[in-house]
């Protein structure tokens, strides 16, 4: 209820009747209800009051004034209550005080620009530069919503205190505004960066769902396209930035960790140790790295000590569960139909060659053979075939060979400072059991750094260690008929036909040989292959400030990369039993075993030592309108690698069996006419790479409106030809940055519009593929005499590849940063590309590698960040898009026959087309006999030999085999302490080849489900493109069909990734545990394709023979103390 309803305007608060300002009051109340004091004053001095019922305080107050004015009386009365009294004539208007307060972070630092909104009235204000705010009409029990782009939205319940203090928690899921780009040589302010840089959202790139940091690059690094995974276990190969710039050399981006190239594999790093990830893509941002920069650079900075930050400890634990691999992804025929097919094959004499050579034949063929030879009756034959029809080998494969994957990692981080010393340290442990049984990864990492500084000196030291144990004990499921049984009802391993017929292995040696049966599950249980990787890095950085503008630095880093790989074949493995049995000699004198009856062990060891040092001088000075930054220096890198591989027979003995005759030729038991030597493995190699470089970089800025940049680098290396090292061939860049809003008129809502333009030349030395002149030495296995051959002929003019890049960029930001757009267009010209050339045949070498290729490229990169909704619910969108294409301009070696450009095993880039192009034979459908038809001289033809060997110009160019348009859109919604985000990753404008029904696959037990669509009778050619199944194998017919345009599909698709839901607990109710913040989250990843261009339900990212990447669910927990 209301006592009165009257608008009380603050502007009338001074409307006091004449004479009242001179009247004096002496009053004394001790803990009397506030409303009682007001009523008493009104009754004693002839006043009335008005107020809303919910405005009047319920508190009891004390008031003691003497000889005070009425205004002073009310100021004293309201000092401790959240109301104020306005005097209008003889009326007292009681209103709520303005909601006044201050917004700070957890360290009491005041926050400017925070939005404070009263949820009841909808009115809101922003905090000023000192973090203060004043909000009208705030009442007790109102809820204030406080939001800021870098902090967790907070709801505050208003109480009766006159000053409101609100603490905000830093939102670790929001990418901080980028102030500088780190190049490894210097930090460049964003407003002076002429080059094309992009910094990843570290919260997405190092999300809890990624055990391997590299797995996150695909969706979070602008312009990055990963290589498809073709093996089980960790993903090793780095992808490319802005497409391909080379023909046959290394196309991977250069990865830097803390200023120097990283020589380990990225799975060695703990994602929680990464502070930032920056991508550098054009010449101005990469040219300072010279001959290793053409493919772009990915810069990783690990976490460092933070000055002025008190002791902070954090602990995290992450568990990820992967679903089982989908082994039914490749469609095949049903087991019953497979049995029926093999019956037909038997009567077509398909198995006859294998039968004559004691080779393995399928159970159906063996059953039919036993029936034909009278060993079993027709009823027994049908009974056995029916048993085979009832079983699907994929059920055994799913049960015994694959499992749900499980990864777990936990870590602790400690940081702090004292006086002139700051420190950071972390330790983590992670384990991963992959979907493939027998494959696992254990990783232990330690990172520590220490920084000291005073007025002149600063010293930083760091140490990193990663120890990894990788078990590669997965045995690929057996290639065989769809009806095989791998275990009985008790789970006991069963044998299957493999290499030799059952008749042969059942009787061979009359018990003088080891069991020769092949049992896939037994192989899986006995596999024993362990790789131990370790990487140690130690670095030091010393800086001295000579003058306020001039600094000198010295940097040194030592790296030690080691690999120890051990594979043991015990006597239970088929490899050991088969090798021992075949070399066993049975004669009247007894049994002779040239290979001892003991385990076999293969050992491989690699040691790489890397020494980097750099001396650098930095100059920075600012005048009234001018700013100049210049760096220059020299650096050297020395990399030495040693590789040892050897085999030990008789591995159960300390030194193995030494008395083996590797020169003798022994008849093989399964085929006595074949004589071979005992396999020998004994390799030792040493290599050394040297680089010496000098470099420079300069930025000149005028009136904060225009910035010019210039850089150069000269590299010398033993990887280059002698003549190239003698020449002065610097790699360079030039750039300009214009802040257009300084010159032209733009709306006030767009205060930042800049135009960038750069041009420069960078290099690619093919670091992962040695093009150096090399000689390989070994011992001849037949004579044991020294043997040497030229691995690459001498070429004094052998040089690094060169890439000229022109880049034009536009950056736009609105005043409130709710829209940020970056657009880059670039053109590339690569020359001196390494390629094969024909050699003089009299030299004894047919092909040589030379700098004979040229390649042009063009592309566009776009990045956008928008804040779509801001308030209680915040919705942000981050998106990037890349378009890239290339065309081969020249190469000396070209192929003369069409089939060579369709078969991946012989493909080389073709002039006038993209490096990764897909070509196909033109298809004329099927004829009346179910044979595929092509074109010869413009006419339909089945002369497959002529079609395959025709001029390559007869091929149809389909398009690119890799996406030319790709990117990712990330949406983030935040409400209070809840955060929800998801990614839509897309790959467009490319093509793939699909599988189909091939006769050659029958030997592997693979029959594609296109079997049901095959041509079977005249007229079917009108409805199907799948040829008839010819049991008389015609390799040319199959090759034509396999690489015809019939089997081409579009690869375009959109995929849902990385759906995250997290809750930031803050420290609510946790202060007793000394917690400052507690975060919990759940992430679902690899959620599948939501749109695809092909109608066959194909996943374009699946490599033949590999199952799709399984779905995963991640649970994360992080506590901060």
Helices and strands as residue ranges (DSSP letters): G 10-12, E 14-15, G 20-22, E 25-33, H 34-45, E 48-50, E 60-68, H 70-77, E 83-88, E 91-96, E 99-105, E 115-118, E 124-126, E 132-135, E 143-148, E 151-157, E 163-168, E 180-182, E 187-189, G 190-192, E 197-199, H 202-205, G 213-216, H 217-220, E 224-225, E 240-241, E 254-257, E 260-261, G 266-268, G 271-273, E 274-280, H 283-286, G 287-289, E 297-302, E 312-322, H 335-347, H 352-356, H 363-372, H 378-389, H 393-400, E 405-418, E 421-433, E 439-453, E 457-472, H 502-507, G 508-511, H 520-526, E 529-547, E 550-569, H 574-583, E 584-587, E 590-593, E 600-622, E 626-649, E 666-668, E 671-676, E 682-702, E 706-717, H 722-726, E 731-739, G 740-742, E 752-764, E 774-779, E 786-792, E 801-813, E 819-838, G 841-843, E 847-869, E 873-890, G 898-901, E 917-920, E 934-936, E 939-941, H 944-948, G 952-954, E 956-960, E 965-975, E 978-988, E 991-993, G 999-1004, G 1009-1013, G 1020-1022, H 1035-1042, G 1045-1047, E 1048-1050, E 1053-1066, G 1071-1073, E 1077-1085, E 1088-1092, E 1112-1120
